[in-house]
């Protein structure tokens, strides 16, 4: 049997035991394989529960375990590093009919992925917050910013940060109704998510794409005040360089 065929048999509970499997004594190893197959499914389900605790809370433990079973059979691990398993979850949730009534789930999964990726991202030296103040006012529109590898930005048409907070913090208020983008940073050891308005999100997105401050301001709209958002980026140690 090919490796692909063995993997498929390993992940499908209804698949036949691969032919030719033998135990230490030379007898058939069907029961051993079934135990191993079950252990693999349990381990991958536990990895997905660790990776997406808010998704599990939103849909319920029993439903999540069943959904994880569908997911892991469609998306077996491509790396031995389980800390990165589940990257396909947002797209999976987008096309999984039983959760179509919860259209915000893919964005929540993107946020949980971003938090995990930010935690494992490379370290970087943050720029001195005073550096931006030293740029001449006439030169500010042409400034570009470089971001730390841990920085992530998740657009959403839902109150994404509010949904996440309400399911992770006992004292958090109920989510609002307005769209929220979420900025994920890692100023020290643990990643931190901060809510952004869509205008602030568009501003940060343009900066992360390498556009100048002036161009990013235009992307956010004439009425947008970039000061608070730049202050947040600096306080979260998000920027590694200011290029004039």
VEXTIDO-848804 format. One line per 2 residues: for each residue z, x, y negated of N, C-alpha, C, O, CB. Coordinates in steps of 0.05 Angstrom, whole numbers, padded with zeros to 5 digits. Glycine has a CB too. Layout:
<recs>
Z/X/Y/Z/X/Y/Z/X/Y/Z/X/Y/Z/X/Y  ... .
</recs>
This chain:
<recs>
00000/00017/00024/00000/00000/00000/00000/00018/-00025/00013/00038/-00026/00024/-00019/00000  -00015/00009/-00045/-00016/00024/-00070/00010/00022/-00085/00026/00004/-00080/-00040/00015/-00087 .
00014/00040/-00105/00038/00038/-00121/00039/00012/-00137/00060/00000/-00140/00039/00062/-00140  00015/00004/-00147/00014/-00022/-00162/00022/-00045/-00144/00037/-00063/-00153/-00014/-00026/-00174 .
00013/-00045/-00119/00019/-00066/-00101/00049/-00066/-00094/00061/-00088/-00091/00003/-00064/-00076  00060/-00042/-00090/00089/-00040/-00085/00105/-00051/-00108/00125/-00066/-00104/00097/-00011/-00079 .
00097/-00044/-00133/00111/-00054/-00156/00110/-00084/-00158/00130/-00097/-00165/00099/-00041/-00182  00086/-00095/-00153/00084/-00124/-00154/00102/-00138/-00134/00114/-00158/-00140/00054/-00133/-00150 .
00103/-00126/-00109/00120/-00138/-00089/00149/-00135/-00097/00166/-00152/-00090/00115/-00124/-00062  00156/-00114/-00111/00184/-00109/-00119/00193/-00129/-00140/00216/-00136/-00140/00186/-00081/-00129 .
00175/-00137/-00157/00182/-00154/-00179/00179/-00184/-00173/00190/-00201/-00188/00166/-00147/-00203  00164/-00191/-00153/00159/-00219/-00146/00177/-00227/-00122/00174/-00217/-00100/00130/-00224/-00139 .
00195/-00246/-00127/00214/-00254/-00106/00199/-00267/-00083/00209/-00266/-00060/00235/-00273/-00117  00176/-00279/-00088/00162/-00294/-00067/00141/-00276/-00053/00127/-00286/-00036/00149/-00318/-00078 .
00139/-00251/-00061/00119/-00233/-00049/00128/-00224/-00022/00152/-00221/-00017/00113/-00209/-00067  00109/-00218/-00004/00116/-00209/00023/00126/-00180/00021/00119/-00165/00003/00091/-00210/00041 .
00143/-00173/00040/00153/-00145/00041/00129/-00127/00048/00114/-00133/00066/00175/-00142/00063  00126/-00105/00033/00104/-00087/00039/00104/-00078/00068/00125/-00072/00080/00105/-00062/00020 .
00080/-00077/00080/00077/-00068/00107/00084/-00039/00110/00078/-00022/00093/00049/-00074/00118  00095/-00032/00133/00100/-00004/00139/00127/00007/00130/00133/00030/00135/00079/00012/00128 .
00143/-00010/00117/00169/00000/00108/00187/00004/00132/00190/-00015/00149/00181/-00019/00087  00200/00027/00134/00218/00033/00156/00245/00042/00146/00247/00056/00125/00205/00054/00175 .
00266/00036/00160/00292/00045/00154/00298/00072/00167/00280/00084/00180/00313/00025/00163  00322/00083/00164/00329/00110/00175/00325/00112/00205/00319/00133/00215/00357/00116/00168 .
00328/00089/00219/00326/00089/00248/00297/00084/00257/00292/00084/00281/00344/00070/00261  00280/00078/00238/00252/00072/00246/00247/00042/00248/00224/00034/00252/00245/00085/00271 .
00268/00026/00246/00264/-00003/00247/00254/-00013/00220/00255/00001/00200/00291/-00017/00254  00244/-00038/00220/00234/-00050/00196/00255/-00052/00174/00279/-00055/00180/00223/-00078/00201 .
00247/-00049/00149/00266/-00048/00127/00263/-00072/00108/00267/-00070/00084/00262/-00022/00111  00256/-00095/00120/00252/-00118/00103/00277/-00127/00089/00275/-00133/00065/00242/-00141/00120 .
00299/-00128/00102/00324/-00136/00089/00333/-00116/00068/00342/-00124/00046/00347/-00139/00110  00329/-00090/00074/00336/-00070/00054/00319/-00073/00029/00328/-00071/00006/00332/-00042/00065 .
00293/-00079/00033/00275/-00083/00011/00283/-00107/-00006/00282/-00106/-00030/00246/-00086/00020  00291/-00129/00007/00299/-00153/-00007/00324/-00147/-00025/00325/-00157/-00047/00305/-00176/00012 .
00343/-00132/-00014/00366/-00125/-00029/00358/-00108/-00054/00368/-00112/-00076/00387/-00110/-00012  00341/-00089/-00049/00332/-00071/-00070/00317/-00087/-00091/00321/-00083/-00115/00314/-00048/-00059 .
00300/-00105/-00082/00284/-00122/-00101/00303/-00139/-00118/00299/-00142/-00143/00265/-00141/-00085  00324/-00150/-00106/00343/-00166/-00122/00358/-00148/-00142/00362/-00156/-00164/00363/-00180/-00103 .
00366/-00124/-00133/00380/-00106/-00152/00363/-00098/-00175/00373/-00096/-00198/00389/-00081/-00137  00337/-00094/-00171/00319/-00087/-00193/00318/-00109/-00213/00319/-00105/-00237/00291/-00080/-00182 .
00314/-00134/-00203/00312/-00157/-00221/00338/-00161/-00237/00337/-00167/-00260/00306/-00182/-00205  00361/-00157/-00223/00387/-00160/-00237/00390/-00139/-00259/00399/-00145/-00281/00410/-00158/-00217 .
00382/-00114/-00252/00385/-00092/-00271/00367/-00096/-00296/00376/-00092/-00318/00378/-00065/-00258  00342/-00105/-00292/00324/-00110/-00314/00334/-00134/-00331/00331/-00133/-00355/00296/-00115/-00304 .
00344/-00154/-00318/00355/-00177/-00333/00379/-00169/-00350/00381/-00177/-00373/00364/-00200/-00313  00396/-00152/-00339/00419/-00142/-00354/00410/-00125/-00378/00422/-00126/-00399/00438/-00126/-00336 .
00389/-00109/-00374/00378/-00093/-00396/00367/-00111/-00418/00371/-00105/-00442/00356/-00075/-00386  00354/-00133/-00411/00344/-00152/-00431/00367/-00167/-00445/00365/-00174/-00468/00325/-00172/-00418 .
00388/-00173/-00430/00411/-00186/-00443/00424/-00167/-00463/00433/-00176/-00485/00432/-00194/-00421  00426/-00142/-00457/00437/-00122/-00476/00419/-00119/-00500/00428/-00115/-00522/00440/-00095/-00462 .
00392/-00120/-00495/00373/-00116/-00517/00371/-00140/-00536/00367/-00136/-00560/00346/-00110/-00506  00375/-00164/-00526/00370/-00188/-00542/00393/-00208/-00540/00390/-00230/-00531/00344/-00201/-00534 .
00417/-00199/-00549/00440/-00217/-00546/00438/-00243/-00563/00448/-00264/-00555/00465/-00203/-00554  00425/-00241/-00587/00423/-00265/-00603/00404/-00285/-00591/00408/-00309/-00592/00414/-00257/-00632 .
00382/-00274/-00580/00363/-00292/-00566/00377/-00307/-00544/00374/-00331/-00540/00338/-00277/-00555  00393/-00292/-00528/00408/-00304/-00506/00427/-00326/-00516/00430/-00347/-00504/00423/-00283/-00490 .
00441/-00320/-00539/00459/-00340/-00549/00445/-00365/-00559/00455/-00387/-00556/00476/-00328/-00572  00421/-00361/-00571/00406/-00384/-00582/00396/-00402/-00560/00394/-00427/-00564/00384/-00374/-00599 .
00388/-00391/-00537/00376/-00408/-00517/00395/-00415/-00494/00389/-00432/-00478/00351/-00394/-00505  00418/-00401/-00493/00437/-00405/-00472/00434/-00386/-00449/00411/-00377/-00442/00435/-00434/-00461 .
00456/-00378/-00436/00456/-00358/-00416/00438/-00365/-00392/00422/-00349/-00383/00484/-00352/-00406  00441/-00389/-00382/00426/-00397/-00358/00396/-00397/-00363/00381/-00387/-00347/00435/-00425/-00349 .
00388/-00409/-00386/00360/-00409/-00392/00349/-00381/-00397/00327/-00374/-00388/00355/-00426/-00418  00366/-00364/-00410/00357/-00337/-00415/00352/-00321/-00390/00332/-00306/-00388/00377/-00322/-00433 .
00369/-00324/-00370/00365/-00310/-00345/00339/-00318/-00331/00325/-00302/-00321/00389/-00315/-00326  00334/-00344/-00332/00309/-00354/-00320/00285/-00343/-00336/00265/-00335/-00324/00308/-00384/-00320 .
00287/-00343/-00362/00265/-00333/-00379/00261/-00303/-00375/00239/-00294/-00374/00270/-00339/-00409  00283/-00289/-00372/00281/-00260/-00368/00267/-00254/-00341/00252/-00235/-00339/00309/-00247/-00367 .
00271/-00272/-00321/00258/-00268/-00296/00227/-00270/-00299/00212/-00256/-00287/00267/-00288/-00276  00219/-00289/-00316/00190/-00292/-00321/00180/-00267/-00336/00159/-00256/-00330/00184/-00318/-00337 .
00195/-00259/-00356/00187/-00236/-00373/00184/-00211/-00357/00164/-00197/-00358/00206/-00232/-00395  00204/-00204/-00341/00204/-00178/-00327/00181/-00177/-00306/00172/-00155/-00299/00231/-00174/-00313 .
00173/-00200/-00296/00151/-00199/-00277/00124/-00196/-00291/00105/-00186/-00280/00151/-00225/-00260  00122/-00206/-00316/00098/-00202/-00332/00097/-00175/-00345/00076/-00164/-00351/00095/-00224/-00352 .
00121/-00164/-00351/00123/-00139/-00366/00142/-00120/-00353/00165/-00116/-00362/00131/-00144/-00395  00134/-00107/-00331/00152/-00088/-00318/00156/-00064/-00336/00139/-00059/-00353/00141/-00079/-00291 .
00177/-00049/-00333/00182/-00025/-00350/00159/-00005/-00349/00148/00000/-00327/00208/-00011/-00342  00151/00006/-00371/00131/00027/-00373/00144/00054/-00377/00130/00074/-00379/00111/00021/-00395 .
00170/00054/-00380/00185/00079/-00385/00211/00078/-00370/00223/00056/-00367/00189/00084/-00416  00221/00101/-00361/00248/00101/-00348/00271/00097/-00368/00294/00094/-00359/00252/00127/-00333 .
00265/00098/-00394/00285/00095/-00414/00290/00065/-00420/00274/00053/-00434/00277/00110/-00440  00311/00054/-00408/00316/00025/-00411/00323/00017/-00439/00322/-00006/-00446/00338/00017/-00392 .
00331/00037/-00456/00338/00030/-00484/00314/00020/-00499/00317/00008/-00520/00350/00054/-00498  00290/00025/-00489/00266/00015/-00503/00252/-00008/-00488/00230/-00016/-00495/00246/00038/-00506 .
00264/-00018/-00467/00252/-00039/-00452/00253/-00066/-00467/00274/-00072/-00479/00266/-00043/-00424  00232/-00080/-00467/00231/-00107/-00480/00214/-00108/-00505/00216/-00128/-00519/00258/-00115/-00486 .
00198/-00087/-00510/00183/-00087/-00535/00162/-00110/-00536/00154/-00118/-00558/00168/-00061/-00538  00155/-00121/-00513/00136/-00143/-00513/00149/-00170/-00517/00135/-00190/-00518/00121/-00143/-00487 .
00175/-00171/-00520/00189/-00196/-00522/00180/-00214/-00545/00177/-00238/-00540/00219/-00191/-00524  00176/-00204/-00569/00167/-00222/-00591/00141/-00236/-00584/00139/-00260/-00588/00164/-00207/-00616 .
00121/-00222/-00574/00096/-00234/-00567/00099/-00253/-00543/00086/-00274/-00542/00075/-00213/-00560  00116/-00246/-00524/00122/-00264/-00502/00133/-00290/-00511/00125/-00311/-00502/00141/-00250/-00482 .
00153/-00289/-00529/00165/-00313/-00539/00145/-00331/-00555/00147/-00355/-00555/00189/-00307/-00557  00126/-00318/-00568/00106/-00332/-00584/00089/-00350/-00566/00080/-00372/-00574/00088/-00313/-00599 .
00085/-00341/-00541/00067/-00355/-00523/00081/-00368/-00499/00068/-00377/-00480/00045/-00337/-00513  00108/-00369/-00500/00123/-00381/-00478/00129/-00410/-00484/00146/-00416/-00501/00150/-00366/-00473 .
00115/-00429/-00472/00116/-00458/-00479/00144/-00470/-00480/00150/-00485/-00498/00100/-00474/-00460  00163/-00463/-00462/00189/-00475/-00463/00205/-00470/-00489/00225/-00484/-00494/00205/-00466/-00440 .
00198/-00450/-00505/00212/-00445/-00530/00195/-00450/-00554/00201/-00440/-00576/00222/-00416/-00530  00173/-00465/-00550/00155/-00471/-00573/00169/-00486/-00595/00161/-00485/-00618/00131/-00487/-00563 .
00191/-00501/-00588/00206/-00516/-00609/00225/-00498/-00625/00238/-00508/-00643/00222/-00538/-00595  00226/-00473/-00618/00243/-00454/-00632/00225/-00432/-00644/00226/-00409/-00634/00265/-00442/-00614 .
00209/-00438/-00664/00188/-00419/-00673/00199/-00394/-00686/00184/-00374/-00690/00170/-00433/-00692  00225/-00393/-00692/00237/-00369/-00705/00245/-00348/-00684/00252/-00326/-00692/00261/-00378/-00722 .
00245/-00355/-00659/00254/-00336/-00638/00239/-00310/-00638/00252/-00289/-00636/00252/-00349/-00611  00212/-00309/-00641/00199/-00283/-00641/00208/-00265/-00664/00211/-00241/-00660/00169/-00287/-00644 .
00214/-00276/-00687/00224/-00260/-00710/00252/-00249/-00704/00258/-00227/-00711/00224/-00276/-00736  00268/-00266/-00691/00295/-00256/-00684/00293/-00233/-00664/00308/-00213/-00666/00312/-00279/-00671 .
00274/-00235/-00645/00270/-00214/-00626/00260/-00189/-00640/00268/-00166/-00633/00249/-00222/-00604  00243/-00192/-00660/00233/-00169/-00676/00257/-00155/-00690/00258/-00130/-00692/00212/-00177/-00696 .
00275/-00171/-00701/00298/-00160/-00714/00316/-00145/-00695/00325/-00123/-00700/00314/-00182/-00728  00320/-00156/-00671/00337/-00143/-00652/00324/-00117/-00642/00337/-00097/-00637/00343/-00161/-00628 .
00298/-00117/-00639/00283/-00093/-00632/00286/-00072/-00654/00291/-00048/-00648/00254/-00099/-00627  00283/-00081/-00679/00285/-00062/-00701/00312/-00049/-00703/00314/-00025/-00709/00279/-00077/-00728 .
00333/-00064/-00698/00360/-00053/-00698/00363/-00032/-00676/00376/-00011/-00680/00381/-00075/-00694  00352/-00037/-00653/00354/-00018/-00631/00338/00007/-00637/00347/00030/-00633/00344/-00031/-00604 .
00313/00003/-00648/00296/00026/-00654/00309/00043/-00677/00308/00068/-00676/00268/00017/-00663  00321/00030/-00696/00333/00044/-00718/00357/00061/-00708/00361/00083/-00717/00343/00025/-00740 .
00371/00050/-00689/00394/00065/-00678/00386/00091/-00665/00399/00111/-00667/00410/00047/-00658  00363/00090/-00651/00353/00113/-00636/00334/00131/-00651/00324/00151/-00641/00340/00104/-00610 .
00327/00124/-00676/00308/00139/-00692/00319/00166/-00699/00343/00171/-00699/00300/00123/-00717  00301/00184/-00707/00309/00211/-00714/00325/00211/-00740/00321/00194/-00757/00284/00229/-00718 .
00343/00230/-00742/00358/00233/-00767/00340/00244/-00789/00320/00256/-00784/00382/00253/-00762  00348/00238/-00814/00333/00248/-00837/00353/00251/-00861/00372/00236/-00863/00310/00229/-00844 .
00347/00271/-00877/00364/00275/-00901/00355/00256/-00923/00332/00256/-00931/00362/00304/-00910  00374/00241/-00933/00368/00222/-00955/00365/00236/-00981/00378/00256/-00986/00390/00200/-00957 .
00348/00225/-00998/00344/00237/-01025/00369/00231/-01042/00383/00212/-01038/00319/00225/-01038  00374/00249/-01061/00396/00245/-01080/00390/00220/-01097/00368/00218/-01109/00399/00270/-01098 .
00408/00200/-01098/00403/00176/-01113/00396/00181/-01143/00382/00166/-01155/00427/00158/-01112  00406/00203/-01153/00401/00210/-01181/00372/00219/-01186/00363/00221/-01209/00420/00231/-01191 .
00358/00226/-01165/00331/00237/-01168/00312/00217/-01181/00295/00225/-01197/00320/00245/-01141  00315/00192/-01175/00297/00172/-01187/00302/00169/-01217/00284/00164/-01232/00300/00145/-01173 .
00327/00172/-01224/00334/00169/-01253/00323/00193/-01269/00320/00190/-01293/00365/00168/-01256  00317/00214/-01256/00307/00238/-01270/00277/00237/-01275/00266/00254/-01288/00314/00263/-01254 .
00264/00217/-01263/00235/00214/-01267/00230/00201/-01294/00243/00181/-01301/00222/00197/-01244  00212/00212/-01309/00206/00201/-01336/00195/00173/-01333/00181/00167/-01314/00185/00219/-01350 .
00202/00156/-01352/00194/00128/-01351/00164/00124/-01348/00155/00107/-01334/00205/00113/-01375  00149/00140/-01363/00120/00138/-01362/00108/00146/-01335/00086/00137/-01328/00108/00156/-01384 .
00124/00161/-01319/00114/00171/-01293/00122/00152/-01270/00111/00154/-01248/00124/00199/-01288  00141/00134/-01275/00151/00117/-01254/00130/00101/-01239/00131/00099/-01215/00172/00099/-01265 .
00111/00089/-01254/00091/00073/-01239/00075/00088/-01219/00064/00077/-01200/00072/00060/-01259  00073/00115/-01222/00057/00131/-01204/00073/00144/-01181/00062/00159/-01165/00042/00153/-01219 .
00099/00138/-01181/00116/00150/-01160/00112/00137/-01133/00108/00112/-01132/00146/00147/-01169  00112/00153/-01112/00112/00142/-01085/00138/00151/-01071/00150/00172/-01078/00087/00151/-01069 .
00147/00135/-01052/00172/00141/-01038/00167/00145/-01008/00149/00132/-00996/00192/00117/-01042  00182/00163/-00997/00180/00168/-00968/00206/00158/-00955/00228/00161/-00965/00176/00198/-00962 .
00202/00144/-00932/00224/00130/-00919/00234/00145/-00894/00219/00159/-00881/00215/00102/-00912  00259/00141/-00888/00271/00152/-00864/00259/00139/-00840/00250/00116/-00840/00302/00148/-00864 .
00257/00154/-00817/00246/00143/-00793/00260/00118/-00783/00248/00102/-00768/00246/00164/-00771  00285/00114/-00790/00300/00091/-00781/00294/00065/-00796/00302/00044/-00788/00329/00097/-00783 .
00280/00067/-00819/00275/00043/-00835/00256/00024/-00822/00235/00032/-00811/00264/00051/-00863  00263/-00001/-00822/00246/-00022/-00810/00246/-00046/-00829/00265/-00051/-00843/00256/-00030/-00782 .
00224/-00061/-00830/00221/-00085/-00846/00209/-00107/-00830/00188/-00104/-00818/00204/-00079/-00872  00223/-00130/-00829/00214/-00152/-00812/00208/-00176/-00830/00226/-00189/-00840/00235/-00160/-00791 .
00183/-00182/-00834/00175/-00206/-00850/00182/-00232/-00834/00183/-00231/-00809/00145/-00206/-00857  00187/-00253/-00848/00192/-00278/-00834/00189/-00302/-00853/00194/-00299/-00877/00221/-00279/-00821 .
00180/-00324/-00843/00179/-00349/-00859/00204/-00366/-00854/00206/-00388/-00864/00154/-00365/-00852  00223/-00355/-00839/00248/-00369/-00833/00271/-00354/-00845/00268/-00331/-00854/00252/-00371/-00802 .
00295/-00366/-00847/00319/-00352/-00857/00329/-00333/-00836/00350/-00337/-00824/00341/-00373/-00865  00314/-00312/-00831/00318/-00294/-00808/00345/-00281/-00808/00360/-00283/-00788/00296/-00273/-00807 .
00352/-00269/-00830/00378/-00255/-00831/00401/-00275/-00828/00421/-00269/-00815/00381/-00240/-00858  00398/-00298/-00840/00419/-00319/-00837/00422/-00328/-00808/00445/-00332/-00799/00413/-00342/-00855 .
00400/-00331/-00794/00402/-00338/-00765/00416/-00317/-00749/00434/-00322/-00733/00374/-00344/-00754  00408/-00292/-00755/00420/-00269/-00740/00450/-00268/-00747/00467/-00265/-00728/00406/-00243/-00748 .
00457/-00269/-00772/00485/-00267/-00780/00503/-00289/-00768/00525/-00285/-00759/00488/-00267/-00810  00492/-00314/-00769/00507/-00337/-00759/00513/-00334/-00729/00532/-00347/-00719/00492/-00362/-00764 .
00498/-00318/-00715/00502/-00315/-00686/00514/-00288/-00678/00516/-00281/-00655/00475/-00318/-00672  00522/-00272/-00698/00535/-00247/-00693/00561/-00243/-00708/00578/-00226/-00700/00516/-00224/-00700 .
00566/-00259/-00729/00589/-00255/-00746/00605/-00282/-00747/00593/-00302/-00756/00582/-00246/-00774  00630/-00282/-00738/00645/-00307/-00738/00649/-00320/-00765/00653/-00344/-00767/00672/-00302/-00725 .
00649/-00304/-00786/00654/-00314/-00813/00629/-00319/-00829/00630/-00326/-00853/00672/-00295/-00828  00605/-00316/-00816/00580/-00320/-00831/00575/-00349/-00836/00581/-00366/-00820/00557/-00307/-00814 .
00563/-00355/-00859/00556/-00383/-00865/00532/-00392/-00849/00518/-00375/-00836/00550/-00387/-00895  00527/-00418/-00849/00503/-00428/-00835/00478/-00418/-00848/00478/-00414/-00873/00504/-00459/-00834 .
00457/-00413/-00834/00432/-00404/-00846/00422/-00423/-00867/00425/-00448/-00865/00410/-00399/-00825  00410/-00412/-00888/00398/-00429/-00908/00370/-00440/-00899/00365/-00440/-00875/00395/-00414/-00935 .
00354/-00448/-00918/00328/-00459/-00911/00305/-00442/-00921/00282/-00446/-00914/00326/-00487/-00922  00311/-00422/-00938/00291/-00406/-00951/00282/-00383/-00932/00298/-00374/-00916/00300/-00395/-00978 .
00257/-00375/-00935/00247/-00352/-00920/00262/-00327/-00928/00268/-00322/-00951/00217/-00349/-00924  00268/-00310/-00908/00281/-00285/-00912/00267/-00263/-00897/00262/-00265/-00873/00311/-00286/-00904 .
00260/-00241/-00910/00252/-00217/-00897/00278/-00202/-00891/00298/-00206/-00904/00231/-00200/-00913  00277/-00183/-00872/00301/-00168/-00866/00294/-00138/-00866/00276/-00129/-00852/00313/-00176/-00839 .
00310/-00123/-00882/00307/-00094/-00882/00329/-00082/-00864/00352/-00088/-00867/00310/-00083/-00912  00320/-00065/-00846/00339/-00051/-00828/00340/-00022/-00836/00319/-00008/-00837/00330/-00055/-00798 .
00364/-00012/-00841/00368/00016/-00848/00390/00028/-00831/00404/00013/-00818/00374/00019/-00879  00392/00054/-00832/00414/00067/-00818/00426/00088/-00836/00420/00112/-00834/00405/00080/-00791 .
00443/00080/-00855/00454/00099/-00874/00472/00120/-00862/00474/00142/-00872/00469/00084/-00895  00485/00113/-00840/00503/00132/-00827/00498/00132/-00797/00479/00144/-00788/00533/00126/-00833 .
00515/00118/-00782/00513/00119/-00753/00500/00094/-00742/00485/00095/-00722/00540/00123/-00740  00507/00071/-00753/00497/00045/-00742/00478/00032/-00761/00481/00034/-00786/00521/00027/-00737 .
00457/00019/-00750/00438/00005/-00767/00450/-00019/-00781/00468/-00032/-00770/00414/-00003/-00751  00440/-00025/-00805/00449/-00048/-00821/00425/-00065/-00829/00406/-00054/-00840/00465/-00038/-00846 .
00426/-00091/-00824/00405/-00109/-00833/00413/-00121/-00860/00436/-00130/-00864/00400/-00131/-00813  00395/-00122/-00879/00399/-00135/-00905/00377/-00155/-00910/00354/-00150/-00904/00400/-00113/-00928 .
00384/-00178/-00920/00364/-00199/-00927/00349/-00192/-00952/00361/-00181/-00971/00377/-00226/-00929  00324/-00198/-00953/00307/-00195/-00977/00292/-00221/-00982/00285/-00235/-00963/00287/-00171/-00973 .
00287/-00226/-01007/00269/-00248/-01014/00241/-00240/-01006/00236/-00216/-01002/00271/-00256/-01044  00223/-00259/-01002/00195/-00251/-00996/00183/-00233/-01017/00167/-00215/-01011/00178/-00276/-00993 .
00191/-00236/-01042/00180/-00219/-01064/00191/-00190/-01060/00175/-00171/-01062/00188/-00230/-01091  00217/-00188/-01055/00228/-00161/-01050/00216/-00149/-01024/00212/-00125/-01023/00259/-00163/-01048 .
00212/-00166/-01005/00199/-00156/-00980/00171/-00145/-00985/00164/-00125/-00974/00198/-00179/-00960  00156/-00160/-01001/00129/-00150/-01007/00130/-00124/-01022/00113/-00106/-01018/00114/-00171/-01024 .
00150/-00121/-01039/00153/-00096/-01055/00159/-00073/-01036/00147/-00052/-01038/00176/-00100/-01075  00179/-00077/-01018/00186/-00055/-00999/00163/-00049/-00980/00158/-00026/-00973/00211/-00063/-00983 .
00149/-00070/-00971/00127/-00066/-00952/00106/-00048/-00965/00095/-00031/-00952/00115/-00093/-00944  00099/-00053/-00990/00080/-00037/-01004/00089/-00008/-01007/00073/00010/-01004/00074/-00049/-01032 .
00115/-00005/-01013/00125/00023/-01015/00124/00037/-00988/00118/00061/-00987/00154/00022/-01025  00130/00023/-00967/00130/00035/-00940/00101/00042/-00931/00097/00059/-00915/00143/00016/-00920 .
00082/00028/-00943/00054/00034/-00937/00044/00058/-00953/00021/00067/-00949/00036/00010/-00943  00061/00068/-00971/00053/00091/-00987/00041/00084/-01014/00031/00102/-01028/00033/00107/-00972 .
00043/00059/-01022/00033/00051/-01048/00053/00061/-01070/00076/00065/-01064/00029/00021/-01050  00043/00063/-01094/00060/00072/-01116/00079/00050/-01124/00076/00027/-01117/00043/00081/-01140 .
00099/00057/-01140/00118/00037/-01150/00104/00016/-01167/00110/-00008/-01165/00139/00051/-01167  00084/00025/-01183/00069/00006/-01199/00054/-00014/-01182/00054/-00038/-01187/00050/00020/-01217 .
00041/-00004/-01161/00025/-00022/-01143/00044/-00040/-01128/00037/-00064/-01123/00008/-00005/-01124  00067/-00030/-01119/00086/-00046/-01104/00097/-00068/-01122/00101/-00091/-01113/00108/-00029/-01093 .
00101/-00062/-01147/00111/-00082/-01166/00091/-00105/-01170/00098/-00128/-01170/00118/-00069/-01193  00066/-00097/-01171/00044/-00117/-01174/00043/-00134/-01149/00039/-00159/-01150/00017/-00103/-01178 .
00048/-00122/-01125/00047/-00138/-01100/00069/-00158/-01099/00066/-00179/-01087/00049/-00119/-01076  00092/-00152/-01112/00115/-00170/-01112/00113/-00192/-01132/00125/-00213/-01130/00140/-00154/-01117 .
00097/-00188/-01153/00093/-00208/-01174/00106/-00200/-01200/00125/-00184/-01200/00106/-00234/-01165  00094/-00209/-01222/00103/-00201/-01248/00132/-00207/-01254/00145/-00192/-01269/00085/-00214/-01269 .
00143/-00229/-01243/00170/-00237/-01249/00191/-00222/-01232/00215/-00226/-01236/00173/-00267/-01246  00182/-00206/-01214/00201/-00192/-01196/00214/-00169/-01211/00201/-00154/-01224/00186/-00182/-01171 .
00240/-00167/-01207/00256/-00145/-01219/00261/-00124/-01196/00276/-00130/-01178/00283/-00155/-01231  00249/-00101/-01197/00251/-00082/-01175/00278/-00067/-01174/00285/-00055/-01154/00229/-00062/-01176 .
00294/-00068/-01196/00318/-00053/-01198/00338/-00057/-01175/00345/-00038/-01163/00332/-00060/-01224  00346/-00082/-01169/00365/-00086/-01147/00355/-00077/-01120/00370/-00066/-01104/00372/-00116/-01145 .
00329/-00080/-01115/00318/-00072/-01089/00317/-00042/-01087/00323/-00031/-01066/00290/-00083/-01085  00310/-00028/-01109/00310/00001/-01109/00339/00011/-01105/00344/00031/-01091/00298/00013/-01135 .
00358/-00003/-01118/00386/00004/-01115/00395/00002/-01086/00410/00018/-01076/00403/-00013/-01133  00386/-00020/-01073/00393/-00023/-01044/00381/-00001/-01027/00395/00010/-01010/00383/-00051/-01035 .
00356/00006/-01032/00343/00027/-01017/00358/00054/-01020/00362/00069/-01001/00314/00031/-01026  00367/00059/-01044/00382/00084/-01049/00410/00083/-01036/00418/00103/-01024/00385/00089/-01079 .
00423/00061/-01039/00450/00059/-01028/00450/00060/-00997/00470/00069/-00985/00464/00033/-01037  00429/00051/-00985/00427/00051/-00956/00415/00077/-00946/00409/00080/-00922/00410/00028/-00946 .
00411/00096/-00964/00400/00123/-00956/00374/00121/-00941/00369/00134/-00922/00420/00138/-00938  00357/00103/-00951/00332/00096/-00938/00309/00116/-00945/00291/00120/-00929/00323/00069/-00945 .
00311/00127/-00969/00289/00144/-00978/00295/00174/-00974/00317/00183/-00978/00283/00139/-01008  00275/00188/-00965/00278/00217/-00959/00265/00234/-00980/00270/00258/-00982/00267/00224/-00932 .
00247/00223/-00997/00234/00239/-01017/00222/00220/-01038/00214/00198/-01033/00212/00256/-01004  00221/00230/-01063/00209/00216/-01085/00186/00234/-01095/00191/00256/-01106/00230/00210/-01108 .
00162/00225/-01092/00138/00241/-01098/00127/00232/-01125/00119/00209/-01128/00117/00239/-01076  00126/00250/-01144/00115/00244/-01170/00087/00256/-01174/00075/00253/-01195/00134/00255/-01192 .
</recs>
